[in-house]
Amino acid sequence: MSRRGPVIIITGTPGTGKSTHASLLVNESPVPLKNINVSEWVKERGLFEEYDAEWQSYTVDEDRVRGLILDWHTCEVFPERWADLVVVLRCDHSKIWDRLEKRGYPLKKIQENNEAEIMEVVLEEARSSYPAEIVVELQSESMEQLEANVARIVEWITSWQKNLDGVR
């Protein structure tokens, strides 16, 4: 089976810039990539168990969304064999607070996500779920960091593609 592009999981606490990174990466990648924002995809296709009004979020039916390339706030549900690269975006918790407040998140949800970032929950999930050599932690607090992160991932894709071409 011929692979057109790598599987890149972009994960991080809500507000770290996953969707922004993924959108830029799709446009700048040297190989065709398709981004699927799980939260939006789940809503559009009804792939959830229920809507949690208190948290203003959907409880995803994980059994129905496996087999995709994903940008999501968690990563451990995806089998290790899928991922070529796992990017964990990190951000100062005070910036996350501001970003989530601007999105209109309820206070309880902002607090929980802030605590998750401080406690490095997503980073630890990635480290415990995937080989260390494919997990990359990147800061996502400014446009400069965003641009540098995308450039770094594009370089990784170029290297991945060269290695793949050398195997064929």
DSSP file (Angstrom, degrees, kcal/mol; ACC not computed):
  #  RESIDUE AA STRUCTURE BP1 BP2  ACC     N-H-->O    O-->H-N    N-H-->O    O-->H-N    TCO  KAPPA ALPHA  PHI   PSI    X-CA   Y-CA   Z-CA
    1    1 A M              0   0    0      0, 0.0     2,-0.4     0, 0.0     0, 0.0   0.000 360.0 360.0 360.0 130.6    0.0    0.0    0.0
    2    2 A S        -     0   0    0      2,-0.0     2,-0.5     1,-0.0     0, 0.0  -0.697 360.0-147.1 -86.9 132.2    1.4    3.4   -1.0
    3    3 A R        -     0   0    0     -2,-0.4   161,-0.0     1,-0.1    -1,-0.0  -0.871  10.9-169.6-102.0 129.8    1.3    6.2    1.6
    4    4 A R        -     0   0    0     -2,-0.5    -1,-0.1     1,-0.2    -2,-0.0   0.795  69.7  -2.6 -85.3 -31.4    0.7    9.7    0.4
    5    5 A G  S    S-     0   0    0     26,-0.1    -1,-0.2   155,-0.0    28,-0.1  -0.981  77.6 -91.7-156.8 163.2    1.5   11.4    3.7
    6    6 A P        -     0   0    0      0, 0.0     2,-0.7     0, 0.0    77,-0.1  -0.291  36.0-114.5 -75.6 163.7    2.3   10.9    7.3
    7    7 A V        -     0   0    0     75,-0.2    77,-2.6    26,-0.1    78,-1.6  -0.909  37.4-176.0 -98.0 116.2   -0.1   10.6   10.1
    8    8 A I  E     -a   85   0A   0     -2,-0.7     2,-0.6    76,-0.2    78,-0.2  -0.964  13.0-157.9-118.0 122.2    0.4   13.5   12.4
    9    9 A I  E     -a   86   0A   0     76,-2.6    78,-3.3    -2,-0.5     2,-0.6  -0.892   6.4-165.3 -98.8 121.0   -1.6   13.8   15.6
   10   10 A I  E     +ab  87  71A   0     60,-1.3    62,-1.5    -2,-0.6     2,-0.3  -0.940  22.3 162.4-107.4 118.9   -1.7   17.4   16.9
   11   11 A T  E     +ab  88  72A   0     76,-3.2    78,-3.1    -2,-0.6     2,-0.2  -0.858   6.1 128.0-134.7 164.7   -2.9   17.5   20.5
   12   12 A G  E     -a   89   0A   0     60,-0.5    78,-0.1    -2,-0.3     3,-0.1  -0.830  60.9 -58.4 161.3 163.4   -2.9   19.9   23.4
   13   13 A T  S >  S-     0   0    0     76,-0.5     3,-1.7    -2,-0.2     5,-0.2  -0.312  74.9 -83.3 -57.1 144.2   -5.1   21.4   26.0
   14   14 A P  T 3  S+     0   0    0      0, 0.0    86,-0.1     0, 0.0    -1,-0.1  -0.277 119.7  33.6 -50.7 134.7   -7.9   23.5   24.5
   15   15 A G  T 3  S+     0   0    0     -3,-0.1    84,-0.1    84,-0.1    -2,-0.1   0.414  83.8 107.4  98.1  -0.2   -6.6   26.9   23.6
   16   16 A T  S <  S-     0   0    0     -3,-1.7    74,-0.1    73,-0.1    -3,-0.1   0.619  95.5-100.4 -86.7 -11.4   -3.1   25.9   22.7
   17   17 A G     >  +     0   0    0     -4,-0.2     4,-2.6    72,-0.1     5,-0.2   0.717  69.2 146.2 105.5  24.1   -3.6   26.4   18.9
   18   18 A K  H  > S+     0   0    0     -5,-0.2     4,-2.8     1,-0.2     5,-0.2   0.942  76.7  43.2 -58.5 -51.7   -4.2   22.9   17.5
   19   19 A S  H  > S+     0   0    0      2,-0.2     4,-2.4     1,-0.2    -1,-0.2   0.876 114.4  50.5 -66.1 -38.0   -6.6   23.9   14.8
   20   20 A T  H  > S+     0   0    0      2,-0.2     4,-2.2     1,-0.2     5,-0.2   0.935 112.7  46.4 -65.5 -45.5   -4.6   26.9   13.8
   21   21 A H  H  X S+     0   0    0     -4,-2.6     4,-2.7     1,-0.2    -2,-0.2   0.941 113.3  49.5 -59.5 -47.6   -1.4   24.8   13.5
   22   22 A A  H  X S+     0   0    0     -4,-2.8     4,-2.3    -5,-0.2    -2,-0.2   0.901 109.8  50.5 -61.9 -42.2   -3.2   22.1   11.6
   23   23 A S  H  X S+     0   0    0     -4,-2.4     4,-1.5     1,-0.2    -1,-0.2   0.928 113.7  44.6 -62.1 -45.6   -4.8   24.6    9.1
   24   24 A L  H  X S+     0   0    0     -4,-2.2     4,-1.9     1,-0.2    -2,-0.2   0.899 111.7  53.6 -65.3 -39.7   -1.4   26.2    8.4
   25   25 A L  H  X S+     0   0    0     -4,-2.7     4,-1.9     1,-0.2    -2,-0.2   0.893 104.1  54.7 -63.6 -40.9    0.3   22.8    8.1
   26   26 A V  H  < S+     0   0    0     -4,-2.3     7,-0.3     1,-0.2    -1,-0.2   0.901 112.8  44.4 -58.2 -40.7   -2.2   21.6    5.5
   27   27 A N  H  < S+     0   0    0     -4,-1.5    -1,-0.2     1,-0.2    -2,-0.2   0.802 121.2  37.4 -74.2 -29.8   -1.4   24.7    3.4
   28   28 A E  H  < S+     0   0    0     -4,-1.9    -2,-0.2    -5,-0.1    -1,-0.2   0.536  85.2 115.9-103.4  -7.9    2.4   24.5    3.8
   29   29 A S     <  -     0   0    0     -4,-1.9     4,-0.1    -5,-0.2   125,-0.1  -0.342  61.9-140.1 -65.4 140.3    3.0   20.7    3.7
   30   30 A P  S    S+     0   0    0      0, 0.0    -1,-0.1     0, 0.0    -4,-0.0   0.614  91.2  48.3 -75.1 -11.0    5.1   19.4    0.8
   31   31 A V  S    S-     0   0    0    -25,-0.0     2,-0.2    -5,-0.0   -26,-0.1  -0.924 105.7 -88.2-123.7 153.1    2.8   16.4    0.7
   32   32 A P        +     0   0    0      0, 0.0     2,-0.3     0, 0.0    -5,-0.1  -0.396  50.4 177.6 -63.2 129.1   -1.0   16.4    0.7
   33   33 A L        -     0   0    0     -7,-0.3     2,-0.5    -2,-0.2   -26,-0.1  -0.964  18.6-152.8-129.5 149.0   -2.5   16.3    4.1
   34   34 A K        -     0   0    0     -2,-0.3     2,-0.5     2,-0.0    35,-0.1  -0.990  11.9-148.8-121.8 128.9   -6.1   16.4    5.3
   35   35 A N        -     0   0    0     -2,-0.5     2,-0.5   -12,-0.1    35,-0.1  -0.814   9.3-169.2 -97.5 133.8   -6.9   17.9    8.7
   36   36 A I        -     0   0    0     -2,-0.5    35,-2.2    33,-0.3     2,-0.9  -0.969  11.3-153.9-121.5 114.6   -9.9   16.5   10.7
   37   37 A N  B  >  -c   71   0A   0     -2,-0.5     4,-2.8    33,-0.2     5,-0.2  -0.790  11.8-154.2 -84.0 109.0  -10.8   18.6   13.7
   38   38 A V  H  > S+     0   0    0     33,-1.4     4,-3.1    -2,-0.9     5,-0.3   0.876  87.7  55.7 -58.0 -42.9  -12.5   15.8   15.8
   39   39 A S  H  > S+     0   0    0     32,-0.5     4,-1.7     1,-0.2    -1,-0.2   0.935 115.4  37.7 -57.9 -47.5  -14.7   18.2   17.8
   40   40 A E  H  > S+     0   0    0     -3,-0.2     4,-2.7     2,-0.2    -1,-0.2   0.912 116.5  52.1 -69.0 -42.9  -16.3   19.6   14.6
   41   41 A W  H  X S+     0   0    0     -4,-2.8     4,-1.9     1,-0.2     6,-0.2   0.896 108.8  50.5 -61.9 -42.3  -16.3   16.3   12.8
   42   42 A V  H  X>S+     0   0    0     -4,-3.1     5,-2.0    -5,-0.2     4,-0.8   0.917 112.5  46.6 -63.0 -44.5  -18.1   14.6   15.6
   43   43 A K  H ><5S+     0   0    0     -4,-1.7     3,-0.7    -5,-0.3    -2,-0.2   0.938 112.3  50.2 -63.1 -46.8  -20.8   17.3   15.8
   44   44 A E  H 3<5S+     0   0    0     -4,-2.7    -1,-0.2     1,-0.2    -2,-0.2   0.852 120.0  35.2 -61.4 -36.1  -21.3   17.3   12.0
   45   45 A R  H 3<5S-     0   0    0     -4,-1.9    -1,-0.2    -5,-0.2    -2,-0.2   0.384 106.2-118.4-103.8   2.8  -21.7   13.5   11.8
   46   46 A G  T <<5 +     0   0    0     -4,-0.8     2,-0.8    -3,-0.7    -3,-0.2   0.840  59.0 151.6  66.3  33.0  -23.5   12.9   15.1
   47   47 A L      < +     0   0    0     -5,-2.0    14,-1.9    -6,-0.2     2,-0.3  -0.292  37.7 100.2 -94.0  50.1  -20.7   10.7   16.4
   48   48 A F  E     -E   60   0B   0     -2,-0.8    12,-0.3    12,-0.3     3,-0.1  -0.926  66.8-140.9-133.1 157.2  -21.3   11.4   20.0
   49   49 A E  E    S-     0   0B   0     10,-3.7     2,-0.3    -2,-0.3    11,-0.1   0.874  80.6 -27.3 -81.9 -40.7  -22.9    9.6   22.9
   50   50 A E  E     -E   59   0B   0      9,-0.8     9,-3.1     2,-0.0     2,-0.5  -0.980  59.3-103.8-164.4 166.9  -24.5   12.7   24.4
   51   51 A Y  E     -E   58   0B   0     -2,-0.3     2,-0.9     7,-0.2     7,-0.2  -0.913  26.7-146.3-102.1 128.4  -24.2   16.5   24.8
   52   52 A D  E  >> -E   57   0B   0      5,-3.5     5,-1.6    -2,-0.5     4,-1.3  -0.827  12.2-171.4 -96.1 102.5  -22.9   17.6   28.2
   53   53 A A  T  45S+     0   0    0     -2,-0.9    -1,-0.2     1,-0.2     5,-0.0   0.852  82.8  56.9 -64.5 -35.9  -24.7   20.9   28.9
   54   54 A E  T  45S+     0   0    0      1,-0.2    -1,-0.2    -3,-0.1    55,-0.2   0.912 119.8  29.7 -62.3 -42.3  -22.6   21.6   32.0
   55   55 A W  T  45S-     0   0    0      2,-0.2    -1,-0.2    -3,-0.2    -2,-0.2   0.482 102.0-132.0 -94.8  -4.9  -19.3   21.4   30.0
   56   56 A Q  T  <5 +     0   0    0     -4,-1.3     2,-0.3     1,-0.2    -3,-0.2   0.929  69.6 106.7  51.1  50.5  -20.9   22.5   26.7
   57   57 A S  E   <S-E   52   0B   0     -5,-1.6    -5,-3.5     2,-0.0     2,-0.3  -0.972  70.2-107.7-151.4 163.4  -19.2   19.7   24.9
   58   58 A Y  E     -E   51   0B   0     -2,-0.3     2,-0.9    -7,-0.2    -7,-0.2  -0.731  22.7-129.5 -95.9 142.6  -20.0   16.4   23.3
   59   59 A T  E     -E   50   0B   0     -9,-3.1   -10,-3.7    -2,-0.3    -9,-0.8  -0.832  36.0-134.7 -88.3 109.6  -19.1   13.0   24.7
   60   60 A V  E     -E   48   0B   0     -2,-0.9     2,-1.4   -12,-0.3   -12,-0.3  -0.405   4.4-132.8 -72.4 136.8  -17.4   11.4   21.8
   61   61 A D    >   -     0   0    0    -14,-1.9     3,-2.0     1,-0.2     4,-0.5  -0.735  26.4-169.6 -84.4  89.7  -18.3    7.8   20.8
   62   62 A E  G >> S+     0   0    0     -2,-1.4     3,-0.9     1,-0.3     4,-0.5   0.757  77.4  64.7 -59.6 -28.8  -14.6    6.9   20.4
   63   63 A D  G 34 S+     0   0    0      1,-0.2    -1,-0.3     2,-0.2     3,-0.2   0.755 103.6  48.7 -65.6 -22.7  -15.4    3.5   18.8
   64   64 A R  G <4 S+     0   0    0     -3,-2.0    -1,-0.2     1,-0.2    -2,-0.2   0.547 108.9  50.9 -95.0  -8.4  -17.0    5.3   15.9
   65   65 A V  T <4 S+     0   0    0     -3,-0.9     3,-0.4    -4,-0.5    -2,-0.2   0.352  77.3 117.4-113.1   7.5  -14.1    7.8   15.2
   66   66 A R     <  +     0   0    0     -4,-0.5     3,-0.1     1,-0.2    12,-0.1  -0.382  58.4  49.8 -70.6 152.9  -11.1    5.5   15.0
   67   67 A G  S    S+     0   0    0      1,-0.3     2,-0.3    -2,-0.1    -1,-0.2   0.725  87.7 109.0  93.8  24.9   -9.2    5.3   11.8
   68   68 A L  S    S-     0   0    0     -3,-0.4     2,-0.6   -32,-0.0    -1,-0.3  -0.836  72.8-112.1-129.0 163.7   -8.7    9.0   11.1
   69   69 A I        -     0   0    0     -2,-0.3     2,-0.3    -3,-0.1   -33,-0.3  -0.886  53.3-166.7 -93.1 125.8   -6.1   11.7   11.1
   70   70 A L        -     0   0    0     -2,-0.6   -60,-1.3   -35,-0.1     2,-0.5  -0.877  39.9-163.1-131.2 146.9   -7.0   13.9   14.0
   71   71 A D  E     +bc  10  37A   0    -35,-2.2   -33,-1.4    -2,-0.3   -32,-0.5  -0.977  47.1 139.6-117.8 112.8   -6.5   17.2   15.7
   72   72 A W  E     -b   11   0A   0    -62,-1.5   -60,-0.5    -2,-0.5    -2,-0.0  -0.956  64.9-107.5-153.5 163.2   -7.9   16.8   19.2
   73   73 A H  S    S+     0   0    0     -2,-0.3     2,-0.3   -62,-0.2   -62,-0.1   0.475 103.3  41.4 -78.5  -1.9   -7.4   17.6   22.8
   74   74 A T        +     0   0    0    -64,-0.1    -2,-0.1     1,-0.1   -64,-0.1  -0.957  53.2 179.5-139.8 159.6   -6.4   14.0   23.7
   75   75 A C    >   +     0   0    0     -2,-0.3     3,-2.0    47,-0.1    -1,-0.1   0.571  58.9  90.4-134.5 -17.7   -4.3   11.4   21.9
   76   76 A E  T 3  S+     0   0    0      1,-0.3     4,-0.1    46,-0.0    46,-0.0   0.639  78.8  68.9 -67.4 -12.6   -4.2    8.2   23.9
   77   77 A V  T 3  S+     0   0    0      2,-0.1    -1,-0.3   -11,-0.0    -2,-0.1   0.648  83.7  85.5 -78.1 -13.2   -7.3    6.7   22.2
   78   78 A F  S <  S-     0   0    0     -3,-2.0     5,-0.1     1,-0.1   -12,-0.0  -0.758  90.2-108.8 -93.2 131.4   -5.4    6.4   18.9
   79   79 A P    >>  -     0   0    0      0, 0.0     3,-1.6     0, 0.0     4,-0.7  -0.201  21.4-122.8 -58.4 145.1   -3.3    3.2   18.4
   80   80 A E  G >4 S+     0   0    0      1,-0.3     3,-0.6     2,-0.2    -2,-0.0   0.848 108.8  64.0 -55.1 -37.3    0.4    3.6   18.5
   81   81 A R  G 34 S+     0   0    0      1,-0.2    -1,-0.3    49,-0.0    49,-0.0   0.707  95.5  60.5 -65.8 -19.3    0.8    2.1   15.0
   82   82 A W  G <4 S+     0   0    0     -3,-1.6     2,-0.3     2,-0.0    -1,-0.2   0.886  88.6  82.2 -72.0 -39.1   -1.2    5.0   13.4
   83   83 A A    <<  +     0   0    0     -4,-0.7   -75,-0.2    -3,-0.6     3,-0.1  -0.502  36.1 169.2 -86.7 131.6    1.1    7.8   14.4
   84   84 A D  S    S+     0   0    0    -77,-2.6     2,-0.3     1,-0.4   -76,-0.2   0.681  85.0  10.6 -95.8 -30.8    4.2    8.9   12.6
   85   85 A L  E     -a    8   0A   0    -78,-1.6   -76,-2.6     2,-0.0     2,-0.5  -0.985  61.6-161.0-149.2 136.9    4.5   12.1   14.7
   86   86 A V  E     -ad   9 135A   0     48,-3.2    50,-2.9    -2,-0.3     2,-0.6  -0.972  12.1-164.6-120.9 114.6    2.6   13.3   17.8
   87   87 A V  E     -ad  10 136A   0    -78,-3.3   -76,-3.2    -2,-0.5     2,-0.7  -0.884   0.9-164.5-103.1 120.5    2.8   17.1   18.3
   88   88 A V  E     -ad  11 137A   0     48,-3.1    50,-2.5    -2,-0.6     2,-0.4  -0.916  11.0-150.9-105.6 113.0    1.9   18.2   21.8
   89   89 A L  E     -ad  12 138A   0    -78,-3.1   -76,-0.5    -2,-0.7     2,-0.3  -0.679  13.7-167.5 -85.8 135.7    1.2   22.0   21.9
   90   90 A R  E     + d   0 139A   0     48,-2.8    50,-2.8    -2,-0.4     2,-0.3  -0.885   8.8 175.3-122.9 153.1    1.9   23.8   25.1
   91   91 A C        -     0   0    0     -2,-0.3    50,-0.1    48,-0.2     5,-0.1  -0.988  42.4 -90.0-155.9 145.2    1.0   27.2   26.3
   92   92 A D    >>  -     0   0    0     -2,-0.3     4,-1.9     1,-0.2     3,-0.9  -0.352  41.4-125.9 -55.4 134.5    1.3   29.3   29.4
   93   93 A H  H 3> S+     0   0    0      1,-0.3     4,-2.5     2,-0.2    -1,-0.2   0.787 107.5  59.2 -61.2 -28.4   -1.9   28.6   31.4
   94   94 A S  H 3> S+     0   0    0      2,-0.2     4,-1.9     1,-0.2    -1,-0.3   0.863 106.2  48.4 -69.9 -32.6   -2.7   32.4   31.7
   95   95 A K  H <> S+     0   0    0     -3,-0.9     4,-2.6     2,-0.2    -2,-0.2   0.891 110.4  51.3 -70.0 -39.6   -2.8   32.6   27.9
   96   96 A I  H  X S+     0   0    0     -4,-1.9     4,-2.9     2,-0.2     5,-0.3   0.929 107.4  53.9 -61.1 -43.8   -5.0   29.6   27.7
   97   97 A W  H  X S+     0   0    0     -4,-2.5     4,-2.4     1,-0.2    -2,-0.2   0.945 111.0  45.3 -54.5 -50.7   -7.3   31.2   30.3
   98   98 A D  H  X S+     0   0    0     -4,-1.9     4,-2.2     1,-0.2    -1,-0.2   0.910 113.4  49.7 -61.5 -43.7   -7.6   34.3   28.1
   99   99 A R  H  X S+     0   0    0     -4,-2.6     4,-1.2     1,-0.2    -1,-0.2   0.917 113.8  44.4 -63.4 -43.8   -8.2   32.3   24.9
  100  100 A L  H  <>S+     0   0    0     -4,-2.9     5,-2.3     2,-0.2     4,-0.4   0.855 110.7  54.6 -71.6 -34.0  -10.9   30.2   26.4
  101  101 A E  H ><5S+     0   0    0     -4,-2.4     3,-1.3    -5,-0.3    -1,-0.2   0.917 106.8  51.8 -62.2 -43.0  -12.6   33.2   28.0
  102  102 A K  H 3<5S+     0   0    0     -4,-2.2    -1,-0.2     1,-0.3    -2,-0.2   0.797 105.8  55.7 -64.1 -28.7  -12.7   34.9   24.6
  103  103 A R  T 3<5S-     0   0    0     -4,-1.2    -1,-0.3    -5,-0.2    -2,-0.2   0.567 118.2-114.4 -78.7  -9.0  -14.3   31.7   23.2
  104  104 A G  T < 5 +     0   0    0     -3,-1.3    -3,-0.2    -4,-0.4    -2,-0.1   0.726  53.9 167.7  83.3  22.0  -17.1   32.0   25.8
  105  105 A Y      < -     0   0    0     -5,-2.3    -1,-0.2     1,-0.1   -49,-0.1  -0.385  42.4-103.1 -65.5 145.9  -16.2   28.8   27.7
  106  106 A P    >>  -     0   0    0      0, 0.0     4,-2.2     0, 0.0     3,-0.5  -0.378  31.4-111.3 -67.0 152.2  -17.9   28.4   31.1
  107  107 A L  H 3> S+     0   0    0      1,-0.2     4,-2.8     2,-0.2     5,-0.2   0.875 116.2  54.8 -52.9 -44.7  -15.7   29.2   34.1
  108  108 A K  H 3> S+     0   0    0      1,-0.2     4,-2.3     2,-0.2    -1,-0.2   0.888 109.6  47.0 -59.4 -40.3  -15.6   25.5   35.2
  109  109 A K  H <> S+     0   0    0     -3,-0.5     4,-2.3     2,-0.2    -1,-0.2   0.878 111.4  50.9 -70.5 -38.4  -14.3   24.4   31.8
  110  110 A I  H  X S+     0   0    0     -4,-2.2     4,-2.3     2,-0.2    -2,-0.2   0.932 111.7  48.5 -62.8 -45.2  -11.7   27.1   31.7
  111  111 A Q  H  X S+     0   0    0     -4,-2.8     4,-2.5     1,-0.2    -2,-0.2   0.924 111.4  48.9 -62.0 -45.2  -10.5   26.1   35.2
  112  112 A E  H  X S+     0   0    0     -4,-2.3     4,-2.3     1,-0.2    -1,-0.2   0.919 112.9  46.9 -62.5 -43.7  -10.3   22.4   34.3
  113  113 A N  H  X S+     0   0    0     -4,-2.3     4,-2.0     2,-0.2    -1,-0.2   0.868 111.1  52.4 -67.8 -35.5   -8.4   23.1   31.1
  114  114 A N  H  X S+     0   0    0     -4,-2.3     4,-2.6     2,-0.2    -2,-0.2   0.935 110.4  47.7 -62.8 -46.0   -6.0   25.4   33.0
  115  115 A E  H  X S+     0   0    0     -4,-2.5     4,-2.5     1,-0.2    -2,-0.2   0.894 109.4  54.1 -62.1 -39.7   -5.3   22.7   35.6
  116  116 A A  H  <>S+     0   0    0     -4,-2.3     5,-2.4     2,-0.2     4,-0.3   0.897 110.3  46.6 -61.8 -40.1   -4.8   20.2   32.8
  117  117 A E  H ><5S+     0   0    0     -4,-2.0     3,-1.2     3,-0.2    -2,-0.2   0.933 112.5  49.0 -68.3 -44.9   -2.2   22.4   31.2
  118  118 A I  H 3<5S+     0   0    0     -4,-2.6    -2,-0.2     1,-0.3    -1,-0.2   0.901 114.3  46.0 -60.1 -40.9   -0.4   23.1   34.5
  119  119 A M  T 3<5S-     0   0    0     -4,-2.5    -1,-0.3    -5,-0.2    -2,-0.2   0.433 108.4-126.6 -83.7   0.5   -0.3   19.4   35.3
  120  120 A E  T <>5 +     0   0    0     -3,-1.2     4,-2.6    -4,-0.3     5,-0.2   0.844  50.8 159.4  58.3  38.3    0.9   18.5   31.8
  121  121 A V  H  >< +     0   0    0     -5,-2.4     4,-2.2     1,-0.2     5,-0.1   0.924  70.0  43.4 -58.6 -50.1   -2.0   16.0   31.4
  122  122 A V  H  > S+     0   0    0     -6,-0.3     4,-2.4     1,-0.2    -1,-0.2   0.907 113.8  51.6 -67.0 -41.1   -1.9   15.9   27.5
  123  123 A L  H  > S+     0   0    0      1,-0.2     4,-2.6     2,-0.2    -1,-0.2   0.922 111.1  47.7 -60.4 -44.5    1.9   15.7   27.4
  124  124 A E  H  X S+     0   0    0     -4,-2.6     4,-2.2     2,-0.2    -1,-0.2   0.879 109.4  53.6 -65.7 -37.7    1.9   12.8   29.8
  125  125 A E  H  X S+     0   0    0     -4,-2.2     4,-1.0    -5,-0.2    -1,-0.2   0.933 111.6  45.9 -60.2 -45.0   -0.8   11.0   27.8
  126  126 A A  H >X S+     0   0    0     -4,-2.4     4,-1.8     1,-0.2     3,-0.6   0.931 112.7  49.4 -63.9 -45.8    1.3   11.4   24.7
  127  127 A R  H 3< S+     0   0    0     -4,-2.6    -1,-0.2     1,-0.2    -2,-0.2   0.840 114.5  44.9 -64.4 -33.0    4.5   10.2   26.4
  128  128 A S  H 3< S+     0   0    0     -4,-2.2    -1,-0.2    -5,-0.2    -2,-0.2   0.623 118.0  44.0 -85.8 -11.7    2.8    7.2   27.9
  129  129 A S  H << S+     0   0    0     -4,-1.0    -2,-0.2    -3,-0.6    -1,-0.2   0.650 113.9  37.5-105.6 -18.8    1.0    6.2   24.7
  130  130 A Y  S  < S-     0   0    0     -4,-1.8    -1,-0.1    -5,-0.1     5,-0.1  -0.911  91.5 -84.5-135.7 157.2    3.7    6.6   22.0
  131  131 A P    >>  -     0   0    0      0, 0.0     3,-1.9     0, 0.0     4,-0.6  -0.344  41.0-121.3 -60.8 142.3    7.4    6.0   21.5
  132  132 A A  G >4 S+     0   0    0      1,-0.3     3,-1.0     2,-0.2    -4,-0.0   0.817 107.5  65.4 -55.5 -34.1    9.5    8.9   22.8
  133  133 A E  G 34 S+     0   0    0      1,-0.2    -1,-0.3     3,-0.0     0, 0.0   0.642 104.6  43.7 -69.9 -12.8   11.1    9.5   19.4
  134  134 A I  G <4 S+     0   0    0     -3,-1.9   -48,-3.2   -49,-0.1     2,-0.6   0.473  93.3  91.5-108.5  -2.0    7.8   10.5   17.8
  135  135 A V  E <<  -d   86   0A   0     -3,-1.0     2,-0.4    -4,-0.6   -48,-0.2  -0.832  53.0-178.1 -97.2 123.3    6.5   12.8   20.6
  136  136 A V  E     -d   87   0A   0    -50,-2.9   -48,-3.1    -2,-0.6     2,-0.5  -0.981  15.2-152.3-124.1 129.3    7.4   16.4   20.1
  137  137 A E  E     -d   88   0A   0     -2,-0.4     2,-0.4   -50,-0.2   -48,-0.2  -0.888  19.8-179.1-101.2 124.7    6.5   19.2   22.6
  138  138 A L  E     -d   89   0A   0    -50,-2.5   -48,-2.8    -2,-0.5     2,-0.2  -0.976  26.0-124.4-127.7 138.3    6.2   22.7   21.1
  139  139 A Q  E     -d   90   0A   0     -2,-0.4   -48,-0.2   -50,-0.2     2,-0.2  -0.570  22.1-172.9 -77.3 142.7    5.3   26.0   22.7
  140  140 A S        +     0   0    0    -50,-2.8     3,-0.1    -2,-0.2    -1,-0.1  -0.587  42.6 113.8-139.4  71.4    2.4   27.8   21.2
  141  141 A E  S    S+     0   0    0     -2,-0.2     2,-0.3     1,-0.1    -1,-0.1   0.550  73.4  28.1-117.7 -13.1    2.1   31.3   22.7
  142  142 A S  S  > S-     0   0    0     -3,-0.1     4,-2.4     1,-0.1    -1,-0.1  -0.928  77.9-107.1-145.7 166.2    2.8   33.7   19.8
  143  143 A M  H  > S+     0   0    0     -2,-0.3     4,-2.8     2,-0.2     5,-0.2   0.873 119.6  56.5 -62.4 -36.4    2.6   34.0   16.0
  144  144 A E  H  > S+     0   0    0      2,-0.2     4,-2.4     1,-0.2    -1,-0.2   0.922 109.3  44.8 -62.1 -43.7    6.4   33.6   15.9
  145  145 A Q  H  > S+     0   0    0      2,-0.2     4,-2.9     1,-0.2    -2,-0.2   0.907 111.7  53.4 -66.4 -40.9    6.2   30.3   17.7
  146  146 A L  H  X S+     0   0    0     -4,-2.4     4,-2.5     2,-0.2    -2,-0.2   0.947 111.8  44.5 -56.8 -50.5    3.2   29.2   15.5
  147  147 A E  H  X S+     0   0    0     -4,-2.8     4,-2.3     1,-0.2    -1,-0.2   0.900 114.6  48.8 -63.1 -41.8    5.2   29.9   12.3
  148  148 A A  H  X S+     0   0    0     -4,-2.4     4,-2.4    -5,-0.2    -1,-0.2   0.890 111.1  51.0 -65.2 -39.2    8.4   28.3   13.7
  149  149 A N  H  X S+     0   0    0     -4,-2.9     4,-2.4     2,-0.2    -2,-0.2   0.932 110.8  47.2 -63.3 -46.3    6.3   25.2   14.7
  150  150 A V  H  X S+     0   0    0     -4,-2.5     4,-2.6     1,-0.2    -2,-0.2   0.917 112.2  50.4 -62.8 -42.9    4.7   24.8   11.3
  151  151 A A  H  X S+     0   0    0     -4,-2.3     4,-2.3     1,-0.2    -1,-0.2   0.908 110.4  50.4 -60.9 -41.6    8.1   25.2    9.6
  152  152 A R  H  X S+     0   0    0     -4,-2.4     4,-2.1     2,-0.2    -2,-0.2   0.905 111.6  46.8 -63.8 -41.5    9.6   22.6   11.9
  153  153 A I  H  X S+     0   0    0     -4,-2.4     4,-2.6     2,-0.2    -2,-0.2   0.890 110.1  53.4 -68.7 -38.4    6.8   20.1   11.2
  154  154 A V  H  X S+     0   0    0     -4,-2.6     4,-2.5     2,-0.2    -2,-0.2   0.914 108.7  50.2 -61.0 -42.2    7.1   20.8    7.4
  155  155 A E  H  X S+     0   0    0     -4,-2.3     4,-2.3     1,-0.2    -2,-0.2   0.914 110.0  50.5 -60.2 -42.4   10.8   20.0    7.7
  156  156 A W  H  X S+     0   0    0     -4,-2.1     4,-2.9     2,-0.2    -2,-0.2   0.922 109.7  50.2 -61.7 -43.6    9.9   16.8    9.5
  157  157 A I  H  X S+     0   0    0     -4,-2.6     4,-2.8     2,-0.2    -2,-0.2   0.914 109.3  51.6 -61.1 -43.3    7.4   15.9    6.7
  158  158 A T  H  X S+     0   0    0     -4,-2.5     4,-2.2     1,-0.2    -1,-0.2   0.922 112.7  45.2 -59.7 -44.9   10.1   16.5    4.1
  159  159 A S  H  X S+     0   0    0     -4,-2.3     4,-2.6     2,-0.2    -2,-0.2   0.909 112.2  52.0 -64.5 -43.0   12.5   14.2    5.9
  160  160 A W  H  X S+     0   0    0     -4,-2.9     4,-2.4     1,-0.2    -2,-0.2   0.914 110.3  49.0 -58.1 -44.0    9.7   11.6    6.4
  161  161 A Q  H  X S+     0   0    0     -4,-2.8     4,-2.9     2,-0.2    -1,-0.2   0.907 110.5  49.6 -65.6 -42.5    9.0   11.7    2.7
  162  162 A K  H  X S+     0   0    0     -4,-2.2     4,-2.0     2,-0.2    -2,-0.2   0.918 111.9  48.7 -62.1 -43.6   12.7   11.3    1.7
  163  163 A N  H  X S+     0   0    0     -4,-2.6     4,-0.9     2,-0.2    -2,-0.2   0.902 112.8  47.9 -63.0 -40.8   13.0    8.4    4.1
  164  164 A L  H >X S+     0   0    0     -4,-2.4     4,-1.3     1,-0.2     3,-0.8   0.921 110.7  50.9 -65.6 -44.0    9.9    6.8    2.6
  165  165 A D  H 3< S+     0   0    0     -4,-2.9    -1,-0.2     1,-0.2    -2,-0.2   0.843 106.7  55.7 -62.3 -33.4   11.1    7.4   -1.0
  166  166 A G  H 3< S+     0   0    0     -4,-2.0    -1,-0.2     1,-0.2    -2,-0.2   0.728 105.9  52.2 -69.9 -22.4   14.4    5.7    0.0
  167  167 A V  H <<        0   0    0     -4,-0.9    -1,-0.2    -3,-0.8    -2,-0.2   0.770 360.0 360.0 -83.3 -29.2   12.5    2.6    1.1
  168  168 A R     <        0   0    0     -4,-1.3    -1,-0.2    -3,-0.1    -2,-0.1   0.492 360.0 360.0 -67.4 360.0   10.5    2.2   -2.1
